[in-house]
């Protein structure tokens, strides 16, 4: 890697606004990249990312998927459940939870998701100007997860507020006292739901997991932390990306509003992948591109870069609903393939179907007021001011 002058810092706001030029240089000039200051190595090519995601013996998940050192380590499973585990624990946990996320169960959620989407879309469209990220893209996934968990509507805003600390990562791993208190109180709240469902089961996800009998109370609380954070946030960014990039590309927007909803979801996932990367712990000294990376190093696996790899996707920086996205790895691969991927796709499809049914294609976005997340793993928009006209 001598002589390479590529600089990649995932916390740099300029990079975060548009990391893809840096990713392209990394793939070409530094396919194994080392950031000594932040203490990680990065893989950016599709072939390397795909191989890394599927090799859990070489690249362990036992310190969690988060890049930030303060949010990783053996304690990560407390808040990140089975995504911070290796077999056999991961196998046991995932198998138990998977039984509550079968294709049949997920498909059966569509009427509920559609009603939630309408409840948020209709008043926003009536106002004409609204924040797409906050008023629709953030609220729909949170309400869906809350419905699954049995969280009463009156308590959902409080759950979101307290979970925010989990989503605001800092390179130094610092968290405010208020954030720590919020997370602890959220854990107490989730535990109370588990206890209630053991005593009086309902028709919700927590009751189904309790009835399964495979998971301890601590297992269930950790999974609920994961569900409300990762499950809601990535879908929010998928929706924002789809809405924004269709606006930026009128020909593709016409295709989307013409009925290409599935392609709209898939190309948005590829083009502006919400889950930008995952971290792994290297289990033994390993050589990549002539450089030996030491055992226990943090390896940053750049899924978003892989989805723009020019050797796999022709003209990767072109947003094209007509392209073949079959090799995109937007939800990961291997043992840790995202269990919530089918639900996220369903939510994305339903929300976009409802929007295109009631909004004219010539909507507008105020680019000057767009705000993005600034933390390593997940990248997306937290403010997306939009003006629409009824269809």
C-alpha positions, 0 to 999 in steps of 0.5 A, a space after each residue: 500500500 506504499 504511496 497510496 494517498 486515499 483518505 477515508 474517514 466514515 465520520 467526516 461529514 464531507 465523506 458522509 455526504 457522498 462517500 462513493 468517490 472515495 469508495 471508488 478510489 479505495 477499490 482501485 488504489 487501496 482495496 485493503 485500506 488501513 485507518 491507523 487513527 481510528 484503528 480499522 482495516 477496510 475491504 471495499 471490492 465486491 468479491 472481497 466483501 462477499 467472501 468476508 461476509 460469508 466466512 464467519 470462521 475468519 471474521 467473527 461477529 462476537 464483538 458486534 457489527 458496529 465500527 465504533 470502538 466504544 460500541 463494540 466488544 464482548 458486551 455488544 450482544 447486550 444491545 445487539 442480540 444475535 448479530 453480535 454472536 457466532 455459532 453455536 449461540 448465533 445459530 440457536 438465537 437466529 433459529 428461534 427468532 426466524 420462526 417468528 419471521 417466516 415468509 407467511 408471517 411477513 406476508 400477512 403483515 401487509 394489510 397492517 403496514 398499508 394502513 399505517 402507511 396511509 395514516 401517515 401519508 394522507 395528512 402529509 399530502 393534505 398539508 402539501 409540504 412536509 418532512 418526508 424523513 420525519 413525517 413518513 419514512 421514520 414513523 411508518 417503520 417504527 409504528 410497524 415494529 411497535 405493532 409487532 411488539 405490542 407497544 401502545 400508540 401513546 408510548 411509541 414516541 417515548 420509545 423512539 426518543 429513548 432509542 435515539 442514543 443507540 443510533 447516535 454513535 461517536 468515534 470516541 464511543 462517548 454517550 451522554 448521561 441522558 443517553 445512558 439513562 434512556 437506554 437503561 430505561 428502555 431496557 426496563 420497558 422491554 423487560 416489562 413487555 416480556 414479563 407481561 406477555 409471559 403472564 398474558 400472551 397476546 397476538 404479537 411478536 413478543 408473545 410468539 417468541 415467549 411461547 417458543 420457549 427457546 429464548 431467555 428473558 435477556 435474549 428477548 430484551 436484547 432482540 427487542 433492542 436490535 429490532 427497534 433500532 436496526 429494524 426501523 432505521 434502515 427501512 427509514 433510510 431505504 424510503 428516503 433514498 428511494 424518494 430522493 434519487 427518483 426525484 433527482 432522476 426524472 426518467 427513473 421517477 417516471 418508471 417508478 410512478 409507472 409501476 416499477 415499485 419493486 425495481 425502485 426498492 432494489 435499485 435504491 438499496 443498491 445505489 445508496 445502501 442504508 447499511 453501509 458496512 459491518 465490522 468483524 473481528 479477525 480471528 487469525 493473521 491474514 494476508 490481503 493484497 500483500 499485507 498481513 492484517 493481525 489477529 483481532 484487528 477490526 475489519 470494516 466490510 464496505 457493503 455500500 462500496 461493493 454495491 457500486 463495484 464497476 466489475 459487477 454493475 455496469 455504470 454503477 454510479 447511474 441510478 437505473 431501475 432497469 438494471 439487474 440488481 441480482 448480485 447486490 448484497 444490500 442485506 448482507 450475506 451468509 449466516 448474518 444475512 439480515 433477517 428483517 430484509 423481507 420485512 424492509 422490502 415489504 414496507 418499502 413497496 407498500 409505502 411507495 405504492 401508497 405514495 404513487 397512488 396519491 401524489 403527482 410525480 412532479 414533487 419537489 425536494 429542498 436540497 439545501 435543508 437535507 440532513 444526513 446521519 453521521 455515524 459509521 454503519 448506517 447512512 441515510 437522511 434524517 431530514 428531507 423537506 418535500 412539497 407535493 401535489 395530490 395525484 
